[in-house]
Amino acid sequence: MAFSGVLAASIVAIYQTDVRRLLAYSSIAQIGYIMIGIALTSQQGLIGAIVHLFNHGLMKAALFAAIGAVALKTGDVSLHRLSGIAKQMPLTLAAFIIATLSLIGIPGTVGFISKWYLLLAVLETRDS
């Protein structure tokens, strides 16, 4: 059930043009990852879920803050109208990119650590 939530919310998020809606559907998918960790009932799954919960909260807050700043400056947060925003707001865009990479789980970010623990929990459960 949690995996289908991750998949469905991710698919819906892909088709959003408003960044705020995209982030909202992304949150649903991220909650699915947390539920997977809890459902595995292992120590690594629980650690991964807790770390992912905090990572998601902090990174999503950073993303919404960045988008809020863009909305104040431009009056619009549609994906197709954000072209050139890096020149106008380079630090805001840098924060947005770092937070996004962490949510994705790129190595070197806390998002990687939480998803690594979740992956280890899945593999541990599969082997037992």
N, C-alpha and C positions, 0 to 999 in steps of 0.2 A: 504494500500500500504506500509506504513512504517513497519507494523508488518510483512508482508511477506518478506520485506527486511531484518529484524532482523533474521527471521527464515532461509531464504535461505543462507544468509552470514554465519550464525552460523553453518549450516550443512556443507557448503563448507570448513569452517575453521577446522572442526573436522578432515577432511581427509588430511590436509597438513602435510608434514614432515619437511619442511623448516620453522623455527620459524618466520622468517621475513614475509613470505607469510601468516602464521597463524595470525600474528599480523595485517597484512593489511586487511584480511577478517574480523577480529574482529572489526577493525575500522569501516567497513561498517555497521556491526551490531549495533555498539554503536551509529552511526549517525542515525540509524533507531529509537533508543530510543529517541534521541533528537527530531526527527521529530514527534514522537508520542506526546511528551509533547507540541510541538508547535501546532499540529493539534487539540489538545483538547480545545484550546482557553480559558483556565481558568488560574487564577492567579497561582495556585499550579502547573499546567502543565508547565507554562512558567518558574517559579522558578526552577522546576525540570530540565527542558531543559537547562537552563543557567548554573546551578550548574554542571549538567552532562557534558556540553560542556567543562567547565574548568577542571573538574576532568579527563575527557578523555584525554584532551591535556597534562596535567601534567603527568598522569600515563603512557600514551603511550610513551611520551618522555623518561620517566624513563626506560620503558621496552626496547625501542630501544637502549638506552645508555648501558643498561646491556648486551643486545645481541651483540652490537658492541664491548664491552670489551671482551666478550667470543670469538667472531670471531677473534679479534686481538691475543688472547692468543692461541686458538686452531686451527684457520684457517677453522673452520666448525661450522655451526649452525643447522645441521640436528638433529631432535629430538632423533633419535636412537644413535647418537654419543655423546650426552651430558651426558651420564652416568658418574658419578664420578666428575662432575664439582663442586659440593658443597665442596669437599675436596680441590680443587685447588683454588677456588674463593668464599669463604664463604660469604663475605660481598656483593659481586655482586649478588649472588643467593638470599640472604636475601632481598635485594632491589627489585629484580625481583618478589619474592613471595609476598611482601607487595603490590607492584603495581598491581599485578595480582588479589590479593584478593580485592583490592579497585575497580578494573574494574568489578569484579563479583558482588560486592555489599554486601560483608560480613559485618554484624553489627560491628560497631567500626571503620569503614572507611568512608571517604567522599563519596565513591561510594554508600554506603548504604543510605546516606542522599538523594542523588539525585534520586535514584530509589524509595525511600520511597515517595518523593514528586510526582513522576510520578504515582505511584500506587494510592496515594490519589486522584490525578486528574482523573484517570480512574474511580475510585469508585464514585467520586463526579459527573462526567459526566453521569455515568450509572444511578445514583439515580435521576437525574433531567430530 
